[in-house]
Amino acid sequence: MRALIWTGVFCVLATGCSLTTAAGLDQCETSADCDSDQVCTQGVCLPLPLGCGTLYGSTDPGAIQMGALVPLHTSTDADASVDQSDEQALNAALLALDEVNQRGIGGKQIALHFCDTSNDAERTRKQAEWLVGDKKVTAVLTAGSSQTLEAAKVTVPRGVLTLSYSASSPELTSLPDTNGGTTGLVWRTSPSDAIQGSVIADLLKDTTRFGTLSRVGILYVDDPYGQGLYNIISERLNTGSNRIANRGFFYSRHGDVKEALAQLNMYDPDVTVLMAFADDATPILVNAAGLENLKRANGHKWFFSDSVKDAAVLANPDSAREAQGFYGTAPAQGTGQAFNTFSSRFSDKYKKNPGEYAYTSNAYDALYLMALSASYSQGTANSVTGVKMAEGLTKVSSGTSGTNTQLTNSNFTYLSAELAAGRSVNVDGASGALDFDATGEAPAPVELWQVQDTNFAYVSTLNPPPN
């Protein structure tokens, strides 16, 4: 370490060192002057942002620098549990990273700087500032609507590409993210909840599947994800033919769910749509079993959104018992060779079925798209920048060929070369066709699943309904 330890001796101004009254702090010019668990901030070595410090992929200083902001833990509490869905989504992204680095991008590999956001918006913002300002990343992989929106406050003004595998809030569609340019800097491989919400509402109106409903309760987490999905479902239930009375009830993430459940119980719904992450969904189901109008035994039914599709919910015998036989939705997995290759390799490496978790295929595709867009940027501009990467993403669904190329490990070199030459391609990923529109979104079908024992069993794939 080249840091100068401040000993209280006055620096001569001509030497260029800055004065400080904080004894024992190391001075620095860059983070290379500090220990590995420190970062140079305003000339002083300070600890890394909480949750950061893990590097995946290449350690070469000349590697393409990228970042990942993933809620590996459910909260910032010291005893917080691991979020199993995001853990497996991260594993999917790391599988793609390994496959990309085996082949390289114009002779370079990717260095992926990982930060665990622990579902905290303020921590996410600080981590994003470190990734952008200190690690000089060109792109950031993100998870979740709230954290993606928070990260975008940092990345967009700095011209850094943000690509989320699970941010589904409709707010992202109209996010001002061009930063004065012509191409948006915030993209996602997950479909907007404008699609999922419409599918859920239409399913509830389908009397052949769910019977005639008189009241629908909607219990949702009070954040951009829950708010957006609630508004879409409620609006669609209130319009068109076969309208169904409905009412929303919200709760704070990691908060006390009993008050919201008490209000829901008084409403006495036939079915409750639940938008909750696993660590909240489990106590919601357990506590609901003790309320007269929400008991499974008394005829109450649940319908689950994508966030409930987490093995942790079924690992608890009490919540699993209450969820038995009920349906839910999530972004559909792909059906082509890209998904088959991903699923087989994921299962071999991690000994888990990726279909048991939401967004694994979306995360896999997201990392591959970051690599392909880096190929475009490097090939057309001789450097990798977030702005050029975003431009490159407009090229993956605009090729003239009528045949889509499967985004598999063996096809990466071909796709990378095409984009590096500035040519457009059409790509089908593990999550399906990556037909991005001008807002950086790829509409996708929705999977209907059902809780069967300790599994989320596939039922059918549903296409997005007309607006």
C-alpha positions in Angstrom: 0.0 0.0 0.0 1.3 3.4 -1.0 -0.9 5.4 1.4 0.6 8.0 3.6 -0.3 7.5 7.3 -1.2 10.8 8.9 0.9 11.3 12.1 -0.1 14.8 13.0 3.0 16.3 11.4 2.1 19.4 9.4 2.5 19.0 5.7 4.3 21.6 3.7 1.9 23.0 1.2 4.4 22.7 -1.6 4.4 18.9 -1.3 0.7 18.8 -2.4 -0.6 16.8 0.6 -3.8 18.0 2.2 -4.2 18.9 5.8 -6.5 16.9 8.0 -7.4 16.8 11.7 -8.4 13.1 11.7 -5.5 11.2 13.2 -4.7 7.8 11.9 -6.4 8.0 8.5 -4.6 7.0 5.4 -4.3 9.6 2.6 -4.7 8.5 -1.0 -5.0 9.7 -4.6 -6.8 6.6 -5.9 -8.2 3.4 -4.3 -5.1 1.6 -5.4 -3.4 3.5 -2.5 -5.7 1.8 0.0 -6.2 -1.6 1.4 -8.3 -4.1 -0.5 -11.3 -3.5 1.8 -11.1 0.3 1.5 -12.0 2.9 -1.1 -10.4 6.3 -1.7 -13.0 9.0 -0.9 -12.0 12.7 -1.0 -8.4 11.8 -0.5 -8.9 9.5 2.5 -9.1 5.7 2.7 -12.5 4.7 4.0 -14.2 1.3 4.3 -15.9 -0.1 1.2 -19.7 0.5 1.0 -21.5 -2.2 3.1 -22.3 -5.2 1.0 -19.6 -4.6 -1.7 -16.2 -6.0 -2.3 -16.8 -9.3 -4.1 -15.4 -9.6 -7.6 -16.5 -12.2 -10.1 -14.9 -13.0 -13.4 -11.7 -11.4 -14.5 -9.1 -9.8 -12.2 -7.3 -8.2 -15.1 -7.1 -4.4 -14.7 -7.8 -4.1 -18.4 -11.1 -6.1 -18.2 -14.4 -4.6 -19.0 -15.7 -3.3 -15.7 -19.4 -4.0 -14.8 -21.4 -4.1 -11.6 -24.2 -6.0 -10.0 -26.7 -4.7 -7.4 -28.6 -7.7 -6.1 -30.6 -8.2 -2.8 -28.8 -11.4 -1.8 -30.2 -10.9 1.8 -33.7 -10.0 2.6 -32.8 -7.0 4.8 -29.9 -5.2 6.4 -30.4 -7.0 9.8 -27.4 -9.0 10.9 -29.5 -12.1 11.1 -31.3 -11.6 7.7 -31.9 -14.7 5.7 -30.7 -15.2 2.1 -33.3 -14.4 -0.6 -33.4 -17.7 -2.4 -34.9 -16.4 -5.6 -32.3 -13.7 -6.0 -29.5 -16.1 -4.9 -30.4 -18.4 -7.8 -30.9 -15.4 -10.2 -27.3 -14.3 -9.3 -26.1 -17.9 -9.9 -27.8 -17.7 -13.4 -26.0 -14.5 -14.2 -22.7 -16.0 -13.0 -23.2 -19.0 -15.2 -23.5 -16.7 -18.2 -20.5 -14.7 -17.0 -18.4 -17.9 -17.0 -19.6 -18.8 -20.4 -18.8 -15.3 -21.8 -15.4 -15.1 -20.3 -14.5 -18.5 -21.7 -14.9 -16.9 -25.1 -14.0 -13.3 -24.5 -15.1 -10.0 -26.0 -12.5 -8.8 -28.5 -9.8 -10.4 -26.4 -11.2 -9.0 -23.2 -13.1 -10.5 -20.3 -15.7 -9.1 -17.9 -15.0 -8.1 -14.3 -18.2 -8.1 -12.3 -18.2 -6.1 -9.0 -20.9 -7.5 -6.8 -22.8 -5.6 -4.1 -25.5 -7.1 -1.8 -28.2 -4.3 -1.5 -30.1 -6.2 1.2 -33.3 -4.7 -0.2 -32.3 -1.2 1.1 -32.7 1.8 -1.2 -30.2 4.0 0.6 -27.6 1.3 0.5 -28.3 0.7 -3.2 -27.7 4.3 -4.0 -24.4 4.4 -2.1 -23.3 1.2 -3.7 -24.2 2.5 -7.2 -22.1 5.6 -6.5 -19.1 3.5 -5.6 -19.5 1.3 -8.6 -19.8 4.2 -11.0 -17.4 6.6 -9.3 -14.7 4.2 -8.1 -14.9 1.1 -10.2 -15.8 3.1 -13.3 -18.3 0.4 -14.4 -19.9 0.8 -17.8 -23.0 -1.2 -16.9 -24.9 -2.3 -13.8 -27.1 -5.4 -13.4 -29.9 -4.7 -11.0 -32.9 -6.5 -9.3 -36.3 -5.2 -8.3 -38.2 -2.1 -9.2 -37.4 0.0 -6.1 -33.7 -0.6 -6.2 -33.5 -0.2 -10.0 -35.2 3.1 -9.8 -32.8 4.2 -7.0 -29.7 3.0 -8.9 -30.9 4.8 -12.0 -30.7 8.1 -10.1 -26.9 7.5 -10.1 -26.3 5.6 -13.3 -28.3 7.6 -15.8 -26.6 11.0 -15.2 -23.2 9.3 -15.6 -24.0 7.6 -18.8 -24.0 4.1 -17.3 -26.2 1.3 -18.7 -28.6 -0.2 -16.2 -30.1 -3.6 -17.0 -32.6 -5.3 -14.6 -33.7 -8.9 -14.6 -36.6 -8.4 -12.3 -37.7 -4.8 -12.2 -41.3 -5.0 -13.4 -42.9 -1.7 -12.2 -44.7 0.2 -15.0 -42.9 3.3 -13.9 -39.8 2.2 -15.7 -41.5 2.4 -19.0 -41.8 6.2 -18.9 -38.6 6.8 -16.9 -36.6 9.8 -18.4 -33.4 7.9 -19.0 -31.8 9.2 -22.2 -29.6 11.8 -20.4 -29.8 14.1 -23.4 -29.1 11.3 -25.9 -31.3 9.4 -28.2 -31.3 6.0 -26.5 -32.5 5.1 -23.0 -30.0 3.8 -20.5 -32.4 1.7 -18.4 -33.4 -1.7 -19.8 -35.0 -4.9 -18.5 -35.4 -8.5 -19.5 -38.5 -8.9 -17.2 -41.8 -7.9 -18.7 -43.7 -5.0 -17.3 -46.4 -5.6 -14.7 -48.7 -4.0 -17.1 -48.7 -7.5 -18.7 -48.8 -9.6 -15.6 -51.5 -7.4 -13.9 -53.7 -7.7 -17.0 -53.3 -11.5 -17.1 -54.1 -11.9 -13.4 -57.3 -9.7 -13.7 -58.4 -11.6 -16.8 -57.9 -15.0 -15.1 -60.0 -13.9 -12.1 -62.8 -12.9 -14.5 -62.6 -16.3 -16.1 -65.6 -18.1 -14.5 -64.7 -21.4 -16.1 -61.5 -21.6 -14.1 -62.2 -19.7 -10.8 -66.0 -19.5 -10.7 -68.1 -16.4 -10.1 -66.3 -14.1 -7.7 -68.1 -11.3 -5.8 -65.1 -9.7 -4.0 -61.4 -9.7 -4.6 -58.9 -8.5 -2.1 -55.5 -7.3 -3.2 -52.8 -7.4 -0.5 -49.6 -5.7 -1.7 -46.2 -4.5 -0.5 -46.1 -0.8 -0.3 -43.4 0.0 -2.9 -43.3 0.8 -6.7 -43.6 -2.9 -7.5 -46.7 -3.6 -5.3 -48.3 -0.2 -6.0 -48.0 -0.5 -9.8 -49.3 -4.1 -9.9 -52.2 -3.3 -7.6 -53.3 -0.3 -9.8 -53.3 -2.4 -13.0 -55.2 -5.4 -11.5 -57.8 -3.1 -9.8 -58.4 -1.0 -12.9 -58.9 -4.0 -15.1 -61.2 -5.7 -12.6 -63.3 -2.4 -12.6 -63.6 -2.1 -16.4 -65.0 -4.1 -19.2 -67.5 -7.0 -18.9 -67.9 -9.1 -15.8 -66.6 -6.4 -13.4 -65.6 -7.6 -10.0 -65.7 -5.6 -6.8 -62.2 -5.3 -5.3 -60.2 -3.5 -2.6 -56.5 -3.0 -2.0 -54.7 -3.4 1.3 -51.0 -2.6 1.7 -48.2 -3.3 4.2 -44.6 -2.1 4.7 -41.8 -4.5 3.6 -40.5 -6.4 6.6 -43.2 -4.7 8.7 -46.1 -6.0 10.8 -48.6 -7.6 8.5 -51.3 -8.2 11.1 -53.1 -4.9 10.7 -53.4 -5.3 6.9 -54.6 -8.8 7.4 -57.2 -7.7 10.0 -58.6 -5.2 7.5 -58.6 -7.8 4.7 -60.4 -10.3 7.0 -63.1 -7.7 7.6 -63.5 -7.3 3.8 -64.1 -11.0 3.5 -62.9 -11.6 -0.1 -63.5 -14.7 -2.1 -60.0 -14.5 -3.4 -57.0 -12.5 -2.3 -54.2 -11.6 -4.8 -51.0 -11.5 -2.9 -48.0 -9.5 -4.0 -45.3 -10.2 -1.4 -41.7 -11.3 -1.3 -41.0 -14.6 0.4 -39.9 -13.2 3.8 -43.3 -11.4 4.1 -45.4 -14.0 2.2 -44.6 -16.7 4.7 -45.9 -14.8 7.8 -48.9 -13.5 5.8 -50.0 -17.0 5.0 -49.3 -18.3 8.5 -51.2 -15.5 10.2 -54.1 -15.6 7.7 -54.8 -19.2 8.7 -55.9 -17.9 12.1 -58.5 -15.5 10.7 -62.1 -16.6 10.1 -62.5 -15.2 6.6 -59.0 -15.9 5.4 -58.8 -19.5 6.3 -58.3 -22.0 3.6 -60.6 -24.4 5.5 -63.4 -21.8 5.3 -63.2 -21.5 1.5 -60.9 -18.5 1.1 -58.5 -18.7 -1.9 -55.2 -17.1 -2.8 -53.7 -16.0 -6.1 -50.0 -15.2 -6.1 -47.9 -12.8 -8.1 -44.3 -13.6 -9.3 -42.7 -12.5 -6.1 -44.2 -15.3 -4.1 -42.6 -17.9 -6.4 -39.8 -18.7 -4.0 -38.9 -22.0 -2.5 -38.6 -20.4 0.9 -42.4 -20.0 1.0 -43.0 -23.7 0.6 -40.1 -24.6 2.9 -42.3 -23.6 5.8 -44.9 -26.3 6.4 -47.6 -23.9 7.7 -47.4 -21.5 4.8 -47.0 -24.4 2.3 -50.2 -25.9 3.7 -52.2 -22.7 3.2 -50.9 -22.2 -0.3 -51.7 -25.8 -1.6 -53.5 -25.9 -4.8 -53.6 -22.2 -5.4 -52.4 -20.5 -8.6 -49.9 -17.8 -9.4 -48.2 -16.1 -12.3 -44.6 -15.2 -13.3 -42.7 -14.3 -16.5 -42.7 -17.4 -18.7 -39.5 -19.3 -19.3 -38.4 -19.7 -22.9 -39.2 -22.8 -24.9 -36.4 -23.0 -27.4 -32.8 -24.3 -27.3 -31.6 -21.3 -25.4 -33.7 -22.2 -22.4 -33.0 -25.9 -22.7 -29.2 -25.3 -22.7 -29.5 -22.9 -19.8 -31.7 -25.2 -17.7 -29.5 -28.2 -18.2 -26.3 -26.3 -17.4 -27.8 -24.5 -14.4 -29.1 -27.8 -13.0 -25.8 -29.5 -13.5 -23.8 -26.7 -11.8 -26.1 -25.8 -9.0 -28.2 -28.9 -8.5 -31.4 -27.0 -8.6 -34.3 -26.6 -11.1 -34.2 -23.0 -12.3 -37.9 -23.2 -13.0 -38.6 -23.3 -9.3 -37.5 -19.7 -9.0 -38.7 -16.5 -10.8 -36.4 -14.6 -13.0 -33.5 -17.1 -13.3 -33.7 -17.2 -17.1 -34.1 -13.4 -17.2 -30.9 -12.9 -15.2 -29.0 -15.3 -17.4 -30.2 -13.3 -20.5 -29.4 -10.0 -18.9 -25.7 -10.8 -18.3 -25.4 -12.2 -21.9 -27.0 -9.0 -23.2 -24.6 -6.9 -21.3 -21.7 -8.8 -22.9 -23.2 -8.6 -26.4 -23.8 -4.8 -26.0 -20.2 -4.5 -24.9 -19.1 -6.3 -28.1 -21.1 -3.7 -30.1 -19.6 -0.8 -28.3 -16.0 -2.1 -28.5 -16.3 -3.0 -32.2 -18.0 0.2 -33.3 -16.3 2.7 -31.1 -13.0 1.0 -30.0 -14.1 1.4 -26.4 -16.9 0.2 -24.1 -19.2 2.9 -22.7 -22.7 2.7 -21.3 -24.2 4.9 -24.0 -22.8 2.7 -26.8 -23.9 -0.4 -25.0 -27.4 0.9 -24.8 -27.2 1.6 -28.6 -26.0 -1.9 -29.0 -29.1 -3.3 -27.3 -31.3 -1.7 -30.0 -29.5 -4.0 -32.4 -30.5 -7.4 -30.8 -34.1 -7.3 -32.0 -33.9 -5.5 -35.3 -32.1 -7.9 -37.7 -33.5 -8.5 -41.2 -33.4 -12.2 -41.0 -36.7 -14.0 -40.4 -35.0 -16.6 -38.2 -34.0 -15.8 -34.6 -30.7 -16.9 -33.3 -30.8 -18.8 -30.0 -28.8 -17.1 -27.3 -26.7 -20.1 -26.3 -23.1 -20.3 -25.2 -22.1 -21.8 -28.6 -23.8 -19.0 -30.5 -22.3 -16.2 -28.5 -19.2 -15.8 -30.6 -21.2 -15.4 -33.8 -23.6 -12.9 -32.2 -20.8 -11.0 -30.7 -19.0 -10.7 -34.0 -22.1 -9.6 -35.8 -22.7 -6.8 -33.3 -19.1 -5.8 -33.2 -19.3 -5.3 -37.0 -22.4 -3.0 -36.4 -24.9 -5.5 -37.8 -28.2 -6.2 -36.3 -29.5 -9.6 -35.1 -32.7 -11.2 -33.8 -32.2 -13.1 -30.6 -34.2 -15.6 -28.6 -33.0 -15.9 -25.0 -33.6 -18.4 -22.2 -36.5 -16.2 -21.2 -38.0 -16.1 -24.7 -37.8 -13.7 -27.6 -35.8 -10.6 -26.8 -37.9 -8.2 -28.9 -37.0 -4.9 -27.3 -39.1 -1.9 -28.1 -38.0 1.8 -28.1 -38.4 2.0 -24.3 -36.0 -0.9 -23.6 -38.6 -3.5 -22.8 -39.3 -6.9 -24.3 -42.9 -8.0 -24.0 -43.2 -11.6 -23.0 -45.8 -14.2 -22.2 -46.8 -15.1 -18.6 -46.6 -18.5 -17.0 -49.5 -19.8 -14.9 -48.3 -22.1 -12.1 -49.9 -24.0 -9.2 -48.6 -25.0 -5.8 -48.4 -28.8 -5.7 -46.8 -30.2 -2.5 -43.4 -28.5 -2.2 -43.2 -27.4 -5.9 -44.5 -24.7 -8.2 -45.9 -26.8 -11.0 -46.2 -25.3 -14.5 -49.8 -25.1 -15.8 -49.8 -23.2 -19.0 -48.3 -20.2 -20.8 -50.5 -17.2 -21.4 -49.9 -14.5 -24.1 -50.3 -10.9 -23.1 -53.9 -9.8 -23.5 -54.9 -6.8 -25.7 -54.9 -3.5 -24.0 
